[in-house]
Amino acid sequence: MKKPTQALTLDLHGFKTSDVEDAVDKFLVKASSSGLKRGRIMTGKGTGAVQKVVIQYLKLAGYTWEFEKGSNTKENTGVLTIFLD
């Protein structure tokens, strides 16, 4: 059976830092069980506080990630691509 190729997306715009870890945890469980190879987490840029919490969580949980690359191959530092495989 062929695995889907699109990625699930979690949009954290408007989230408080105290709510981020729980949202990311639930998202990663859902994304991992979906059979997809990648997920996207939109942190936005703002003050960087939400992104800092997300990156720290991903590092502690052992996930590999990178900033999303646009069609012009320029990094979009407001969106993280998470590798699930």
C-alpha positions as CSV (number, residue, x, y, z in Angstrom):
1,M,0.0,0.0,0.0
2,K,1.4,3.4,-1.0
3,K,1.9,5.9,1.8
4,P,0.3,9.4,1.4
5,T,2.8,12.1,0.5
6,Q,1.3,15.3,1.8
7,A,2.1,16.5,5.3
8,L,-0.3,17.3,8.2
9,T,0.1,20.9,9.5
10,L,-0.2,22.2,13.1
11,D,-0.8,26.0,13.1
12,L,0.4,27.5,16.5
13,H,-0.4,31.1,15.7
14,G,-2.1,32.6,18.7
15,F,-1.0,29.8,21.1
16,K,0.4,30.6,24.5
17,T,3.8,29.0,25.3
18,S,2.2,27.1,28.1
19,D,-0.1,25.3,25.6
20,V,2.5,24.5,23.0
21,E,4.0,21.3,24.3
22,D,0.6,19.6,24.7
23,A,-0.5,20.6,21.2
24,V,2.8,19.5,19.6
25,D,2.6,16.1,21.5
26,K,-0.9,15.4,20.2
27,F,0.0,16.5,16.7
28,L,3.1,14.3,16.6
29,V,1.1,11.3,17.8
30,K,-1.5,11.9,15.1
31,A,1.1,12.6,12.4
32,S,3.2,9.5,13.3
33,S,0.2,7.2,13.2
34,S,-1.0,8.6,9.9
35,G,1.7,6.9,7.8
36,L,3.0,10.2,6.5
37,K,6.8,10.9,6.3
38,R,6.6,14.5,7.3
39,G,4.6,17.0,9.3
40,R,4.6,20.8,9.4
41,I,4.5,23.0,12.4
42,M,3.7,26.7,11.8
43,T,5.2,28.7,14.7
44,G,5.2,32.0,13.1
45,K,8.0,34.4,13.8
46,G,6.7,36.9,16.4
47,T,8.9,37.0,19.5
48,G,10.3,33.5,18.8
49,A,9.0,32.2,22.2
50,V,6.6,29.6,20.7
51,Q,9.2,28.4,18.2
52,K,11.8,28.0,21.0
53,V,9.4,25.7,22.9
54,V,8.7,23.7,19.8
55,I,12.4,23.2,18.9
56,Q,13.3,22.3,22.5
57,Y,10.4,19.7,22.5
58,L,11.5,18.2,19.2
59,K,15.1,17.9,20.3
60,L,14.2,16.2,23.6
61,A,11.8,13.8,21.8
62,G,14.5,13.0,19.2
63,Y,12.7,14.3,16.1
64,T,14.7,15.6,13.1
65,W,13.4,18.9,11.6
66,E,14.4,21.8,9.4
67,F,13.0,25.1,8.4
68,E,10.6,24.8,5.5
69,K,12.1,25.8,2.1
70,G,10.0,27.9,-0.2
71,S,9.8,27.4,-4.0
72,N,12.7,29.8,-4.3
73,T,14.7,27.5,-1.9
74,K,14.8,30.3,0.7
75,E,14.1,29.2,4.3
76,N,10.8,30.1,5.9
77,T,11.8,30.3,9.5
78,G,8.2,30.5,10.6
79,V,7.5,26.9,9.6
80,L,9.2,23.7,10.7
81,T,9.2,20.5,8.6
82,I,9.3,17.5,10.9
83,F,10.6,14.1,9.6
84,L,8.5,11.3,11.0
85,D,10.4,8.3,9.5
